[in-house]
Amino acid sequence: MASLEQFRTALQRIDTATTAIAERIRALEDQIRNSGIPAETENQLVTELESFATSLEQMGRSPENPVPNEPPPAPQPPQP
């Protein structure tokens, strides 16, 4: 039987991983906004991001708590 501490540890690992992902996404958004991405890497990066997004969407689906098929509205960039 799993202990409460094992659940907390697993949840903390998930929290740490998703925080790191969010930080990488923010850094990428900043790079695109400020200096752009070299043309030779654009297609590869978009392909990887699409694949990653699909994986995350699949992980978020569950029969008990289904995720809507439509994506949520895109976040709006902060206003200066």
Biotite code that builds the C-alpha atoms (Angstrom):
import biotite.structure as struc

atoms = struc.array([
    struc.Atom([0.000, 0.000, 0.000], chain_id="A", res_id=1, res_name="MET", atom_name="CA", element="C"),
    struc.Atom([1.336, 3.409, -0.967], chain_id="A", res_id=2, res_name="ALA", atom_name="CA", element="C"),
    struc.Atom([2.003, 5.920, 1.762], chain_id="A", res_id=3, res_name="SER", atom_name="CA", element="C"),
    struc.Atom([0.872, 9.523, 1.826], chain_id="A", res_id=4, res_name="LEU", atom_name="CA", element="C"),
    struc.Atom([4.521, 10.541, 1.499], chain_id="A", res_id=5, res_name="GLU", atom_name="CA", element="C"),
    struc.Atom([4.855, 8.542, -1.737], chain_id="A", res_id=6, res_name="GLN", atom_name="CA", element="C"),
    struc.Atom([1.872, 10.399, -3.182], chain_id="A", res_id=7, res_name="PHE", atom_name="CA", element="C"),
    struc.Atom([3.298, 13.735, -2.082], chain_id="A", res_id=8, res_name="ARG", atom_name="CA", element="C"),
    struc.Atom([6.672, 12.897, -3.599], chain_id="A", res_id=9, res_name="THR", atom_name="CA", element="C"),
    struc.Atom([5.108, 11.895, -6.914], chain_id="A", res_id=10, res_name="ALA", atom_name="CA", element="C"),
    struc.Atom([2.986, 15.039, -6.993], chain_id="A", res_id=11, res_name="LEU", atom_name="CA", element="C"),
    struc.Atom([6.015, 17.181, -6.181], chain_id="A", res_id=12, res_name="GLN", atom_name="CA", element="C"),
    struc.Atom([7.944, 15.597, -9.057], chain_id="A", res_id=13, res_name="ARG", atom_name="CA", element="C"),
    struc.Atom([5.047, 16.366, -11.418], chain_id="A", res_id=14, res_name="ILE", atom_name="CA", element="C"),
    struc.Atom([4.865, 19.940, -10.139], chain_id="A", res_id=15, res_name="ASP", atom_name="CA", element="C"),
    struc.Atom([8.617, 20.429, -10.603], chain_id="A", res_id=16, res_name="THR", atom_name="CA", element="C"),
    struc.Atom([8.521, 18.964, -14.121], chain_id="A", res_id=17, res_name="ALA", atom_name="CA", element="C"),
    struc.Atom([5.554, 21.036, -15.248], chain_id="A", res_id=18, res_name="THR", atom_name="CA", element="C"),
    struc.Atom([7.098, 24.196, -13.803], chain_id="A", res_id=19, res_name="THR", atom_name="CA", element="C"),
    struc.Atom([10.274, 23.520, -15.801], chain_id="A", res_id=20, res_name="ALA", atom_name="CA", element="C"),
    struc.Atom([8.174, 22.999, -18.943], chain_id="A", res_id=21, res_name="ILE", atom_name="CA", element="C"),
    struc.Atom([6.351, 26.290, -18.359], chain_id="A", res_id=22, res_name="ALA", atom_name="CA", element="C"),
    struc.Atom([9.674, 28.096, -17.927], chain_id="A", res_id=23, res_name="GLU", atom_name="CA", element="C"),
    struc.Atom([10.978, 26.643, -21.193], chain_id="A", res_id=24, res_name="ARG", atom_name="CA", element="C"),
    struc.Atom([7.791, 27.706, -22.980], chain_id="A", res_id=25, res_name="ILE", atom_name="CA", element="C"),
    struc.Atom([8.110, 31.257, -21.622], chain_id="A", res_id=26, res_name="ARG", atom_name="CA", element="C"),
    struc.Atom([11.766, 31.397, -22.717], chain_id="A", res_id=27, res_name="ALA", atom_name="CA", element="C"),
    struc.Atom([10.820, 30.203, -26.205], chain_id="A", res_id=28, res_name="LEU", atom_name="CA", element="C"),
    struc.Atom([8.014, 32.765, -26.429], chain_id="A", res_id=29, res_name="GLU", atom_name="CA", element="C"),
    struc.Atom([10.466, 35.478, -25.392], chain_id="A", res_id=30, res_name="ASP", atom_name="CA", element="C"),
    struc.Atom([12.966, 34.329, -27.993], chain_id="A", res_id=31, res_name="GLN", atom_name="CA", element="C"),
    struc.Atom([10.340, 34.351, -30.738], chain_id="A", res_id=32, res_name="ILE", atom_name="CA", element="C"),
    struc.Atom([9.026, 37.755, -29.657], chain_id="A", res_id=33, res_name="ARG", atom_name="CA", element="C"),
    struc.Atom([12.447, 39.384, -29.254], chain_id="A", res_id=34, res_name="ASN", atom_name="CA", element="C"),
    struc.Atom([14.761, 37.906, -31.845], chain_id="A", res_id=35, res_name="SER", atom_name="CA", element="C"),
    struc.Atom([12.981, 35.179, -33.750], chain_id="A", res_id=36, res_name="GLY", atom_name="CA", element="C"),
    struc.Atom([14.127, 31.685, -34.543], chain_id="A", res_id=37, res_name="ILE", atom_name="CA", element="C"),
    struc.Atom([16.603, 30.803, -37.279], chain_id="A", res_id=38, res_name="PRO", atom_name="CA", element="C"),
    struc.Atom([14.685, 29.794, -40.404], chain_id="A", res_id=39, res_name="ALA", atom_name="CA", element="C"),
    struc.Atom([16.419, 26.425, -40.627], chain_id="A", res_id=40, res_name="GLU", atom_name="CA", element="C"),
    struc.Atom([15.029, 25.342, -37.255], chain_id="A", res_id=41, res_name="THR", atom_name="CA", element="C"),
    struc.Atom([11.472, 26.714, -37.496], chain_id="A", res_id=42, res_name="GLU", atom_name="CA", element="C"),
    struc.Atom([9.827, 23.673, -39.122], chain_id="A", res_id=43, res_name="ASN", atom_name="CA", element="C"),
    struc.Atom([11.608, 21.200, -36.880], chain_id="A", res_id=44, res_name="GLN", atom_name="CA", element="C"),
    struc.Atom([10.669, 23.162, -33.774], chain_id="A", res_id=45, res_name="LEU", atom_name="CA", element="C"),
    struc.Atom([7.008, 23.472, -34.766], chain_id="A", res_id=46, res_name="VAL", atom_name="CA", element="C"),
    struc.Atom([6.862, 19.727, -35.474], chain_id="A", res_id=47, res_name="THR", atom_name="CA", element="C"),
    struc.Atom([8.361, 18.941, -32.066], chain_id="A", res_id=48, res_name="GLU", atom_name="CA", element="C"),
    struc.Atom([6.036, 21.370, -30.289], chain_id="A", res_id=49, res_name="LEU", atom_name="CA", element="C"),
    struc.Atom([2.967, 19.897, -32.020], chain_id="A", res_id=50, res_name="GLU", atom_name="CA", element="C"),
    struc.Atom([4.043, 16.388, -31.025], chain_id="A", res_id=51, res_name="SER", atom_name="CA", element="C"),
    struc.Atom([4.632, 17.483, -27.448], chain_id="A", res_id=52, res_name="PHE", atom_name="CA", element="C"),
    struc.Atom([1.248, 19.248, -27.318], chain_id="A", res_id=53, res_name="ALA", atom_name="CA", element="C"),
    struc.Atom([-0.479, 16.085, -28.556], chain_id="A", res_id=54, res_name="THR", atom_name="CA", element="C"),
    struc.Atom([1.263, 14.010, -25.886], chain_id="A", res_id=55, res_name="SER", atom_name="CA", element="C"),
    struc.Atom([0.185, 16.423, -23.158], chain_id="A", res_id=56, res_name="LEU", atom_name="CA", element="C"),
    struc.Atom([-3.401, 16.452, -24.436], chain_id="A", res_id=57, res_name="GLU", atom_name="CA", element="C"),
    struc.Atom([-3.489, 12.651, -24.374], chain_id="A", res_id=58, res_name="GLN", atom_name="CA", element="C"),
    struc.Atom([-2.083, 12.572, -20.854], chain_id="A", res_id=59, res_name="MET", atom_name="CA", element="C"),
    struc.Atom([-4.803, 14.979, -19.744], chain_id="A", res_id=60, res_name="GLY", atom_name="CA", element="C"),
    struc.Atom([-7.654, 12.840, -21.001], chain_id="A", res_id=61, res_name="ARG", atom_name="CA", element="C"),
    struc.Atom([-9.379, 10.429, -18.689], chain_id="A", res_id=62, res_name="SER", atom_name="CA", element="C"),
    struc.Atom([-12.724, 8.618, -18.860], chain_id="A", res_id=63, res_name="PRO", atom_name="CA", element="C"),
    struc.Atom([-13.676, 10.024, -15.445], chain_id="A", res_id=64, res_name="GLU", atom_name="CA", element="C"),
    struc.Atom([-12.726, 13.610, -16.314], chain_id="A", res_id=65, res_name="ASN", atom_name="CA", element="C"),
    struc.Atom([-12.763, 14.047, -20.094], chain_id="A", res_id=66, res_name="PRO", atom_name="CA", element="C"),
    struc.Atom([-11.009, 16.953, -21.715], chain_id="A", res_id=67, res_name="VAL", atom_name="CA", element="C"),
    struc.Atom([-13.039, 18.824, -24.358], chain_id="A", res_id=68, res_name="PRO", atom_name="CA", element="C"),
    struc.Atom([-12.049, 18.071, -27.947], chain_id="A", res_id=69, res_name="ASN", atom_name="CA", element="C"),
    struc.Atom([-11.727, 21.757, -28.798], chain_id="A", res_id=70, res_name="GLU", atom_name="CA", element="C"),
    struc.Atom([-8.545, 23.463, -27.648], chain_id="A", res_id=71, res_name="PRO", atom_name="CA", element="C"),
    struc.Atom([-8.982, 26.278, -25.165], chain_id="A", res_id=72, res_name="PRO", atom_name="CA", element="C"),
    struc.Atom([-8.644, 29.814, -26.512], chain_id="A", res_id=73, res_name="PRO", atom_name="CA", element="C"),
    struc.Atom([-5.065, 30.918, -27.035], chain_id="A", res_id=74, res_name="ALA", atom_name="CA", element="C"),
    struc.Atom([-3.652, 32.989, -24.185], chain_id="A", res_id=75, res_name="PRO", atom_name="CA", element="C"),
    struc.Atom([-3.382, 36.670, -24.905], chain_id="A", res_id=76, res_name="GLN", atom_name="CA", element="C"),
    struc.Atom([0.081, 38.231, -24.688], chain_id="A", res_id=77, res_name="PRO", atom_name="CA", element="C"),
    struc.Atom([0.553, 40.669, -21.817], chain_id="A", res_id=78, res_name="PRO", atom_name="CA", element="C"),
    struc.Atom([-0.144, 44.260, -22.708], chain_id="A", res_id=79, res_name="GLN", atom_name="CA", element="C"),
    struc.Atom([2.759, 46.681, -22.218], chain_id="A", res_id=80, res_name="PRO", atom_name="CA", element="C"),
])
